[in-house]
Protein backbone atom coordinates (compact mmCIF):
# COMPACT_ATOMS: atom_id res chain seq x y z
CA UNK A 1 0.00 0.00 0.00
CA UNK A 2 1.20 3.52 -0.78
CA UNK A 3 0.08 7.15 -0.78
CA UNK A 4 0.07 9.15 -4.01
CA UNK A 5 1.13 12.79 -3.56
CA UNK A 6 0.08 14.93 -6.51
CA UNK A 7 2.11 18.13 -6.62
CA UNK A 8 4.65 16.50 -4.32
CA UNK A 9 7.52 18.61 -5.70
CA UNK A 10 5.91 21.82 -4.48
CA UNK A 11 6.49 23.77 -1.29
CA UNK A 12 3.97 22.00 0.95
CA UNK A 13 3.97 18.69 -0.93
CA UNK A 14 7.72 18.27 -0.53
CA UNK A 15 7.47 18.76 3.24
CA UNK A 16 4.67 16.20 3.47
CA UNK A 17 6.88 13.80 1.47
CA UNK A 18 9.73 14.51 3.88
CA UNK A 19 7.56 13.65 6.89
CA UNK A 20 6.29 10.45 5.27
CA UNK A 21 9.87 9.49 4.43
CA UNK A 22 10.93 10.09 8.04
CA UNK A 23 8.06 7.88 9.20
CA UNK A 24 9.07 5.13 6.72
CA UNK A 25 5.70 5.35 4.98
CA UNK A 26 5.36 4.30 1.34
CA UNK A 27 4.53 7.12 -1.05
CA UNK A 28 4.83 8.15 -4.68
CA UNK A 29 5.18 11.67 -6.09
CA UNK A 30 3.44 12.91 -9.24
CA UNK A 31 4.27 16.43 -10.43
CA UNK A 32 4.45 18.08 -13.85
CA UNK A 33 7.12 20.51 -12.53
CA UNK A 34 5.34 23.55 -13.96
CA UNK A 35 5.45 25.05 -10.45
CA UNK A 36 7.33 22.40 -8.47
CA UNK A 37 11.06 21.88 -7.99
CA UNK A 38 12.64 18.59 -8.98
CA UNK A 39 15.49 19.30 -6.57
CA UNK A 40 13.06 19.03 -3.66
CA UNK A 41 12.39 15.34 -4.35
CA UNK A 42 13.98 13.02 -1.79
CA UNK A 43 16.53 10.64 -3.29
CA UNK A 44 15.15 7.24 -4.34
CA UNK A 45 11.54 8.43 -4.07
CA UNK A 46 9.29 6.95 -6.79
CA UNK A 47 8.73 10.10 -8.88
CA UNK A 48 6.70 10.58 -12.05
CA UNK A 49 6.75 13.73 -14.16
CA UNK A 50 3.31 14.22 -15.65
CA UNK A 51 -0.12 15.78 -15.40
CA UNK A 52 -2.89 14.73 -13.06
CA UNK A 53 -5.31 14.62 -16.03
CA UNK A 54 -3.21 11.94 -17.75
CA UNK A 55 -5.48 8.97 -17.05
CA UNK A 56 -3.09 6.33 -18.42
CA UNK A 57 -0.20 7.61 -16.30
CA UNK A 58 -2.27 7.85 -13.10
CA UNK A 59 -3.65 4.34 -13.64
CA UNK A 60 -0.12 3.02 -14.22
CA UNK A 61 1.09 4.60 -10.95
CA UNK A 62 -1.87 3.24 -8.98
CA UNK A 63 -1.38 -0.30 -10.32
CA UNK A 64 2.40 -0.39 -10.02
CA UNK A 65 2.58 0.99 -6.48
CA UNK A 66 -0.70 -0.30 -5.02
CA UNK A 67 -1.98 3.19 -4.24
CA UNK A 68 -4.70 3.20 -1.59
CA UNK A 69 -4.78 6.88 -0.55
CA UNK A 70 -4.06 10.24 -2.15
CA UNK A 71 -2.96 13.68 -0.96
CA UNK A 72 -3.92 16.08 -3.74
CA UNK A 73 -1.89 19.29 -3.90
CA UNK A 74 -1.40 19.82 -7.63
CA UNK A 75 -2.90 23.26 -8.35
CA UNK A 76 -1.99 26.76 -9.38
CA UNK A 77 -2.09 29.02 -6.34
CA UNK A 78 -1.43 32.66 -7.26
CA UNK A 79 -4.50 34.71 -6.42
CA UNK A 80 -3.54 37.65 -8.65
CA UNK A 81 -2.77 35.37 -11.59
CA UNK A 82 -6.13 33.68 -11.18
CA UNK A 83 -7.79 37.07 -11.73
CA UNK A 84 -5.75 37.98 -14.81
CA UNK A 85 -5.70 34.46 -16.29
CA UNK A 86 -8.66 32.52 -14.88
CA UNK A 87 -8.65 30.04 -17.77
CA UNK A 88 -5.61 28.12 -16.55
CA UNK A 89 -7.03 27.98 -13.01
CA UNK A 90 -10.28 26.41 -14.13
CA UNK A 91 -8.51 24.10 -16.58
CA UNK A 92 -5.89 22.87 -14.10
CA UNK A 93 -7.44 23.24 -10.66
CA UNK A 94 -10.97 22.25 -11.68
CA UNK A 95 -10.97 20.23 -14.91
CA UNK A 96 -7.61 18.58 -14.19
CA UNK A 97 -8.63 17.72 -10.63
CA UNK A 98 -11.96 16.33 -11.81
CA UNK A 99 -10.24 13.99 -14.29
CA UNK A 100 -7.75 13.01 -11.58
CA UNK A 101 -10.40 12.27 -8.94
CA UNK A 102 -12.44 10.30 -11.47
CA UNK A 103 -9.41 8.13 -12.24
CA UNK A 104 -8.73 7.58 -8.54
CA UNK A 105 -12.35 6.57 -8.03
CA UNK A 106 -12.36 4.21 -11.01
CA UNK A 107 -9.25 2.52 -9.58
CA UNK A 108 -10.92 2.21 -6.16
CA UNK A 109 -8.75 4.84 -4.43
CA UNK A 110 -11.40 6.32 -2.17
CA UNK A 111 -9.47 8.19 0.52
CA UNK A 112 -8.37 11.67 -0.51
CA UNK A 113 -6.85 14.56 1.44
CA UNK A 114 -7.47 17.72 -0.56
CA UNK A 115 -5.37 20.87 -0.38
CA UNK A 116 -8.00 23.60 -0.08
CA UNK A 117 -7.82 27.20 1.13
CA UNK A 118 -9.41 29.82 3.33
CA UNK A 119 -10.02 31.61 0.01
CA UNK A 120 -13.31 29.67 -0.13
CA UNK A 121 -14.63 32.09 2.53
CA UNK A 122 -13.74 35.27 0.64
CA UNK A 123 -14.13 38.18 3.04
CA UNK A 124 -15.43 36.45 6.18
CA UNK A 125 -18.33 37.88 8.12
CA UNK A 126 -16.53 37.30 11.43
CA UNK A 127 -13.13 36.23 12.77
CA UNK A 128 -11.73 33.88 13.90
CA UNK A 129 -13.12 32.02 10.89
CA UNK A 130 -14.97 28.80 11.62
CA UNK A 131 -15.75 26.07 9.11
CA UNK A 132 -19.45 26.96 9.07
CA UNK A 133 -18.81 30.45 7.68
CA UNK A 134 -20.71 31.01 4.41
CA UNK A 135 -18.75 30.44 1.20
CA UNK A 136 -18.09 33.61 -0.80
CA UNK A 137 -14.91 33.36 -2.92
CA UNK A 138 -13.76 36.65 -4.43
CA UNK A 139 -11.32 35.29 -7.03
CA UNK A 140 -11.07 32.34 -9.45
CA UNK A 141 -8.48 30.63 -7.23
CA UNK A 142 -10.94 30.52 -4.33
CA UNK A 143 -13.72 29.35 -6.64
CA UNK A 144 -11.52 26.57 -8.04
CA UNK A 145 -10.94 25.22 -4.54
CA UNK A 146 -14.60 25.46 -3.56
CA UNK A 147 -15.74 23.70 -6.74
CA UNK A 148 -13.50 20.70 -6.03
CA UNK A 149 -14.65 20.63 -2.41
CA UNK A 150 -18.22 20.38 -3.72
CA UNK A 151 -17.19 17.64 -6.17
CA UNK A 152 -15.70 15.66 -3.29
CA UNK A 153 -18.76 16.26 -1.13
CA UNK A 154 -21.14 14.95 -3.80
CA UNK A 155 -18.83 12.02 -4.65
CA UNK A 156 -18.67 11.09 -0.97
CA UNK A 157 -22.44 10.83 -0.91
CA UNK A 158 -22.80 9.00 -4.21
CA UNK A 159 -19.71 6.78 -4.49
CA UNK A 160 -18.61 5.95 -0.93
CA UNK A 161 -15.54 8.16 -1.23
CA UNK A 162 -14.03 9.68 1.94
CA UNK A 163 -12.13 12.94 1.95
CA UNK A 164 -10.66 15.62 4.18
CA UNK A 165 -10.52 19.14 2.72
CA UNK A 166 -7.86 21.12 4.56
CA UNK A 167 -8.45 24.86 4.28
CA UNK A 168 -5.07 26.54 4.70
CA UNK A 169 -4.56 30.01 5.99
CA UNK A 170 -1.08 31.53 5.33
CA UNK A 171 1.65 28.89 5.13
CA UNK A 172 5.22 29.94 5.94
CA UNK A 173 8.55 28.74 7.30
CA UNK A 174 10.83 25.86 6.40
CA UNK A 175 12.31 22.62 7.64
CA UNK A 176 16.07 22.17 7.55
CA UNK A 177 15.99 20.78 4.02
CA UNK A 178 12.71 22.01 2.51
CA UNK A 179 11.68 25.62 2.05
CA UNK A 180 9.68 28.08 0.01
CA UNK A 181 10.97 28.89 -3.46
CA UNK A 182 8.57 30.24 -6.06
CA UNK A 183 9.09 32.16 -9.27
CA UNK A 184 7.54 34.64 -9.12
CA UNK A 185 7.29 34.90 -5.35
CA UNK A 186 4.04 36.43 -4.16
CA UNK A 187 4.03 35.46 -0.47
CA UNK A 188 4.82 38.17 2.02
CA UNK A 189 7.43 36.55 4.31
CA UNK A 190 9.76 35.43 1.47
CA UNK A 191 9.46 38.91 -0.04
CA UNK A 192 10.29 40.58 3.26
CA UNK A 193 13.33 38.30 3.62
CA UNK A 194 14.37 38.97 0.02
CA UNK A 195 14.35 42.68 0.88
CA UNK A 196 16.40 42.01 4.00
CA UNK A 197 18.87 40.10 1.82
CA UNK A 198 19.02 43.03 -0.67
CA UNK A 199 17.52 40.96 -3.47
CA UNK A 200 14.76 43.58 -3.54
CA UNK A 201 15.53 47.25 -3.00
CA UNK A 202 12.26 48.03 -1.24
CA UNK A 203 9.21 46.16 0.00
CA UNK A 204 5.88 47.39 -1.32
CA UNK A 205 2.92 47.02 1.04
CA UNK A 206 -0.61 47.07 -0.33
CA UNK A 207 -2.45 49.59 1.81
CA UNK A 208 -1.94 51.23 5.18
CA UNK A 209 -5.57 52.28 5.59
CA UNK A 210 -7.24 48.96 6.37
CA UNK A 211 -9.56 48.82 9.42
CA UNK A 212 -6.88 47.15 11.58
CA UNK A 213 -4.82 48.34 14.53
CA UNK A 214 -1.97 49.63 12.33
CA UNK A 215 -3.68 49.97 8.95
CA UNK A 216 -2.07 46.90 7.36
CA UNK A 217 -3.75 43.55 6.77
CA UNK A 218 -3.69 40.90 9.49
CA UNK A 219 -3.13 37.24 8.62
CA UNK A 220 -2.79 33.88 10.36
CA UNK A 221 0.61 32.26 9.65
CA UNK A 222 1.06 28.52 10.13
CA UNK A 223 4.41 26.74 9.86
CA UNK A 224 4.73 24.39 6.89
CA UNK A 225 5.90 21.57 9.18
CA UNK A 226 2.74 21.89 11.27
CA UNK A 227 0.65 21.99 8.12
CA UNK A 228 2.35 18.86 6.81
CA UNK A 229 1.75 17.10 10.13
CA UNK A 230 -1.97 17.79 9.75
CA UNK A 231 -1.95 16.01 6.38
CA UNK A 232 -0.42 12.90 7.93
CA UNK A 233 -3.04 13.04 10.69
CA UNK A 234 -5.76 13.42 8.06
CA UNK A 235 -4.55 10.39 6.09
CA UNK A 236 -4.55 8.32 9.28
CA UNK A 237 -7.99 9.66 10.24
CA UNK A 238 -9.42 8.55 6.89
CA UNK A 239 -7.88 5.12 7.30
CA UNK A 240 -9.30 4.67 10.79
CA UNK A 241 -12.61 6.56 10.75
CA UNK A 242 -13.59 6.57 7.06
CA UNK A 243 -15.47 9.85 7.51
CA UNK A 244 -15.35 12.99 5.38
CA UNK A 245 -14.75 16.47 6.73
CA UNK A 246 -13.54 20.01 5.97
CA UNK A 247 -11.10 21.57 8.41
CA UNK A 248 -9.34 24.92 8.84
CA UNK A 249 -5.57 24.92 9.32
CA UNK A 250 -4.10 27.97 11.01
CA UNK A 251 -2.35 28.99 14.20
CA UNK A 252 -5.36 30.89 15.48
CA UNK A 253 -3.27 34.06 15.86
CA UNK A 254 -3.06 37.14 13.66
CA UNK A 255 -0.09 39.34 12.73
CA UNK A 256 -0.17 42.51 10.68
CA UNK A 257 2.26 43.19 7.83
CA UNK A 258 4.06 45.82 9.92
CA UNK A 259 4.38 43.34 12.80
CA UNK A 260 5.84 40.79 10.37
CA UNK A 261 8.38 43.32 9.13
CA UNK A 262 9.38 44.20 12.67
CA UNK A 263 9.82 40.50 13.51
CA UNK A 264 11.88 39.97 10.33
CA UNK A 265 14.14 42.89 11.23
CA UNK A 266 14.80 41.35 14.64
CA UNK A 267 15.46 37.86 13.23
CA UNK A 268 17.70 38.98 10.35
CA UNK A 269 19.26 42.02 12.01
CA UNK A 270 18.87 43.70 8.62
CA UNK A 271 17.32 46.91 7.39
CA UNK A 272 14.07 46.40 5.46
CA UNK A 273 12.99 49.52 3.53
CA UNK A 274 9.25 49.75 2.87
CA UNK A 275 6.81 51.78 0.83
CA UNK A 276 3.03 51.82 0.75
CA UNK A 277 0.98 51.21 -2.37
CA UNK A 278 -2.76 51.14 -2.98
CA UNK A 279 -4.91 48.42 -1.44
CA UNK A 280 -5.58 45.30 -3.45
CA UNK A 281 -9.25 45.21 -4.39
CA UNK A 282 -11.21 42.79 -2.22
CA UNK A 283 -8.32 42.16 0.18
CA UNK A 284 -9.82 41.03 3.52
CA UNK A 285 -8.51 43.22 6.35
CA UNK A 286 -8.29 40.30 8.81
CA UNK A 287 -8.06 36.53 8.28
CA UNK A 288 -7.54 34.39 11.38
CA UNK A 289 -8.50 30.73 11.70
CA UNK A 290 -10.53 29.11 14.39
CA UNK A 291 -8.54 25.85 14.56
CA UNK A 292 -10.59 24.06 17.22
CA UNK A 293 -11.92 21.53 14.74
CA UNK A 294 -8.41 20.56 13.62
CA UNK A 295 -7.47 19.99 17.25
CA UNK A 296 -10.59 17.97 18.02
CA UNK A 297 -10.94 15.89 14.85
CA UNK A 298 -7.29 15.44 13.84
CA UNK A 299 -5.66 15.69 17.26
CA UNK A 300 -3.50 18.45 15.76
CA UNK A 301 -1.73 21.18 17.70
CA UNK A 302 0.78 23.54 16.02
CA UNK A 303 4.30 23.21 17.40
CA UNK A 304 5.46 26.52 15.92
CA UNK A 305 3.04 29.12 17.21
CA UNK A 306 5.59 31.94 17.60
CA UNK A 307 5.93 34.10 14.47
CA UNK A 308 9.63 34.68 15.18
CA UNK A 309 10.24 30.92 15.08
CA UNK A 310 8.46 30.64 11.75
CA UNK A 311 10.44 33.53 10.28
CA UNK A 312 13.72 32.23 11.69
CA UNK A 313 13.23 28.86 10.01
CA UNK A 314 12.50 30.56 6.66
CA UNK A 315 15.55 32.83 7.01
CA UNK A 316 17.89 29.96 7.90
CA UNK A 317 16.70 27.95 4.89
CA UNK A 318 17.13 30.98 2.61
CA UNK A 319 20.70 31.59 3.77
CA UNK A 320 21.60 27.92 3.22
CA UNK A 321 19.81 27.76 -0.15
CA UNK A 322 20.35 31.18 -1.79
CA UNK A 323 19.42 29.84 -5.23
CA UNK A 324 16.54 27.66 -4.11
CA UNK A 325 16.58 24.06 -5.29
CA UNK A 326 18.89 22.62 -7.95
CA UNK A 327 17.13 21.52 -11.12
CA UNK A 328 17.75 17.78 -11.51
CA UNK A 329 14.83 16.75 -13.67
C-alpha positions in Angstrom: 0.0 0.0 0.0 1.2 3.5 -0.8 0.1 7.1 -0.8 0.1 9.2 -4.0 1.1 12.8 -3.6 0.1 14.9 -6.5 2.1 18.1 -6.6 4.7 16.5 -4.3 7.5 18.6 -5.7 5.9 21.8 -4.5 6.5 23.8 -1.3 4.0 22.0 0.9 4.0 18.7 -0.9 7.7 18.3 -0.5 7.5 18.8 3.2 4.7 16.2 3.5 6.9 13.8 1.5 9.7 14.5 3.9 7.6 13.7 6.9 6.3 10.5 5.3 9.9 9.5 4.4 10.9 10.1 8.0 8.1 7.9 9.2 9.1 5.1 6.7 5.7 5.4 5.0 5.4 4.3 1.3 4.5 7.1 -1.0 4.8 8.1 -4.7 5.2 11.7 -6.1 3.4 12.9 -9.2 4.3 16.4 -10.4 4.5 18.1 -13.8 7.1 20.5 -12.5 5.3 23.5 -14.0 5.4 25.1 -10.5 7.3 22.4 -8.5 11.1 21.9 -8.0 12.6 18.6 -9.0 15.5 19.3 -6.6 13.1 19.0 -3.7 12.4 15.3 -4.3 14.0 13.0 -1.8 16.5 10.6 -3.3 15.1 7.2 -4.3 11.5 8.4 -4.1 9.3 7.0 -6.8 8.7 10.1 -8.9 6.7 10.6 -12.0 6.7 13.7 -14.2 3.3 14.2 -15.7 -0.1 15.8 -15.4 -2.9 14.7 -13.1 -5.3 14.6 -16.0 -3.2 11.9 -17.8 -5.5 9.0 -17.1 -3.1 6.3 -18.4 -0.2 7.6 -16.3 -2.3 7.9 -13.1 -3.7 4.3 -13.6 -0.1 3.0 -14.2 1.1 4.6 -10.9 -1.9 3.2 -9.0 -1.4 -0.3 -10.3 2.4 -0.4 -10.0 2.6 1.0 -6.5 -0.7 -0.3 -5.0 -2.0 3.2 -4.2 -4.7 3.2 -1.6 -4.8 6.9 -0.6 -4.1 10.2 -2.2 -3.0 13.7 -1.0 -3.9 16.1 -3.7 -1.9 19.3 -3.9 -1.4 19.8 -7.6 -2.9 23.3 -8.3 -2.0 26.8 -9.4 -2.1 29.0 -6.3 -1.4 32.7 -7.3 -4.5 34.7 -6.4 -3.5 37.6 -8.7 -2.8 35.4 -11.6 -6.1 33.7 -11.2 -7.8 37.1 -11.7 -5.7 38.0 -14.8 -5.7 34.5 -16.3 -8.7 32.5 -14.9 -8.7 30.0 -17.8 -5.6 28.1 -16.5 -7.0 28.0 -13.0 -10.3 26.4 -14.1 -8.5 24.1 -16.6 -5.9 22.9 -14.1 -7.4 23.2 -10.7 -11.0 22.2 -11.7 -11.0 20.2 -14.9 -7.6 18.6 -14.2 -8.6 17.7 -10.6 -12.0 16.3 -11.8 -10.2 14.0 -14.3 -7.8 13.0 -11.6 -10.4 12.3 -8.9 -12.4 10.3 -11.5 -9.4 8.1 -12.2 -8.7 7.6 -8.5 -12.4 6.6 -8.0 -12.4 4.2 -11.0 -9.3 2.5 -9.6 -10.9 2.2 -6.2 -8.7 4.8 -4.4 -11.4 6.3 -2.2 -9.5 8.2 0.5 -8.4 11.7 -0.5 -6.9 14.6 1.4 -7.5 17.7 -0.6 -5.4 20.9 -0.4 -8.0 23.6 -0.1 -7.8 27.2 1.1 -9.4 29.8 3.3 -10.0 31.6 0.0 -13.3 29.7 -0.1 -14.6 32.1 2.5 -13.7 35.3 0.6 -14.1 38.2 3.0 -15.4 36.4 6.2 -18.3 37.9 8.1 -16.5 37.3 11.4 -13.1 36.2 12.8 -11.7 33.9 13.9 -13.1 32.0 10.9 -15.0 28.8 11.6 -15.8 26.1 9.1 -19.4 27.0 9.1 -18.8 30.5 7.7 -20.7 31.0 4.4 -18.7 30.4 1.2 -18.1 33.6 -0.8 -14.9 33.4 -2.9 -13.8 36.6 -4.4 -11.3 35.3 -7.0 -11.1 32.3 -9.4 -8.5 30.6 -7.2 -10.9 30.5 -4.3 -13.7 29.3 -6.6 -11.5 26.6 -8.0 -10.9 25.2 -4.5 -14.6 25.5 -3.6 -15.7 23.7 -6.7 -13.5 20.7 -6.0 -14.7 20.6 -2.4 -18.2 20.4 -3.7 -17.2 17.6 -6.2 -15.7 15.7 -3.3 -18.8 16.3 -1.1 -21.1 14.9 -3.8 -18.8 12.0 -4.6 -18.7 11.1 -1.0 -22.4 10.8 -0.9 -22.8 9.0 -4.2 -19.7 6.8 -4.5 -18.6 5.9 -0.9 -15.5 8.2 -1.2 -14.0 9.7 1.9 -12.1 12.9 1.9 -10.7 15.6 4.2 -10.5 19.1 2.7 -7.9 21.1 4.6 -8.4 24.9 4.3 -5.1 26.5 4.7 -4.6 30.0 6.0 -1.1 31.5 5.3 1.7 28.9 5.1 5.2 29.9 5.9 8.6 28.7 7.3 10.8 25.9 6.4 12.3 22.6 7.6 16.1 22.2 7.5 16.0 20.8 4.0 12.7 22.0 2.5 11.7 25.6 2.1 9.7 28.1 0.0 11.0 28.9 -3.5 8.6 30.2 -6.1 9.1 32.2 -9.3 7.5 34.6 -9.1 7.3 34.9 -5.4 4.0 36.4 -4.2 4.0 35.5 -0.5 4.8 38.2 2.0 7.4 36.5 4.3 9.8 35.4 1.5 9.5 38.9 0.0 10.3 40.6 3.3 13.3 38.3 3.6 14.4 39.0 0.0 14.3 42.7 0.9 16.4 42.0 4.0 18.9 40.1 1.8 19.0 43.0 -0.7 17.5 41.0 -3.5 14.8 43.6 -3.5 15.5 47.2 -3.0 12.3 48.0 -1.2 9.2 46.2 0.0 5.9 47.4 -1.3 2.9 47.0 1.0 -0.6 47.1 -0.3 -2.4 49.6 1.8 -1.9 51.2 5.2 -5.6 52.3 5.6 -7.2 49.0 6.4 -9.6 48.8 9.4 -6.9 47.1 11.6 -4.8 48.3 14.5 -2.0 49.6 12.3 -3.7 50.0 8.9 -2.1 46.9 7.4 -3.7 43.5 6.8 -3.7 40.9 9.5 -3.1 37.2 8.6 -2.8 33.9 10.4 0.6 32.3 9.6 1.1 28.5 10.1 4.4 26.7 9.9 4.7 24.4 6.9 5.9 21.6 9.2 2.7 21.9 11.3 0.6 22.0 8.1 2.3 18.9 6.8 1.7 17.1 10.1 -2.0 17.8 9.8 -1.9 16.0 6.4 -0.4 12.9 7.9 -3.0 13.0 10.7 -5.8 13.4 8.1 -4.6 10.4 6.1 -4.5 8.3 9.3 -8.0 9.7 10.2 -9.4 8.6 6.9 -7.9 5.1 7.3 -9.3 4.7 10.8 -12.6 6.6 10.7 -13.6 6.6 7.1 -15.5 9.9 7.5 -15.4 13.0 5.4 -14.7 16.5 6.7 -13.5 20.0 6.0 -11.1 21.6 8.4 -9.3 24.9 8.8 -5.6 24.9 9.3 -4.1 28.0 11.0 -2.4 29.0 14.2 -5.4 30.9 15.5 -3.3 34.1 15.9 -3.1 37.1 13.7 -0.1 39.3 12.7 -0.2 42.5 10.7 2.3 43.2 7.8 4.1 45.8 9.9 4.4 43.3 12.8 5.8 40.8 10.4 8.4 43.3 9.1 9.4 44.2 12.7 9.8 40.5 13.5 11.9 40.0 10.3 14.1 42.9 11.2 14.8 41.3 14.6 15.5 37.9 13.2 17.7 39.0 10.4 19.3 42.0 12.0 18.9 43.7 8.6 17.3 46.9 7.4 14.1 46.4 5.5 13.0 49.5 3.5 9.3 49.7 2.9 6.8 51.8 0.8 3.0 51.8 0.7 1.0 51.2 -2.4 -2.8 51.1 -3.0 -4.9 48.4 -1.4 -5.6 45.3 -3.5 -9.2 45.2 -4.4 -11.2 42.8 -2.2 -8.3 42.2 0.2 -9.8 41.0 3.5 -8.5 43.2 6.3 -8.3 40.3 8.8 -8.1 36.5 8.3 -7.5 34.4 11.4 -8.5 30.7 11.7 -10.5 29.1 14.4 -8.5 25.9 14.6 -10.6 24.1 17.2 -11.9 21.5 14.7 -8.4 20.6 13.6 -7.5 20.0 17.2 -10.6 18.0 18.0 -10.9 15.9 14.8 -7.3 15.4 13.8 -5.7 15.7 17.3 -3.5 18.5 15.8 -1.7 21.2 17.7 0.8 23.5 16.0 4.3 23.2 17.4 5.5 26.5 15.9 3.0 29.1 17.2 5.6 31.9 17.6 5.9 34.1 14.5 9.6 34.7 15.2 10.2 30.9 15.1 8.5 30.6 11.7 10.4 33.5 10.3 13.7 32.2 11.7 13.2 28.9 10.0 12.5 30.6 6.7 15.6 32.8 7.0 17.9 30.0 7.9 16.7 28.0 4.9 17.1 31.0 2.6 20.7 31.6 3.8 21.6 27.9 3.2 19.8 27.8 -0.1 20.3 31.2 -1.8 19.4 29.8 -5.2 16.5 27.7 -4.1 16.6 24.1 -5.3 18.9 22.6 -8.0 17.1 21.5 -11.1 17.7 17.8 -11.5 14.8 16.8 -13.7 
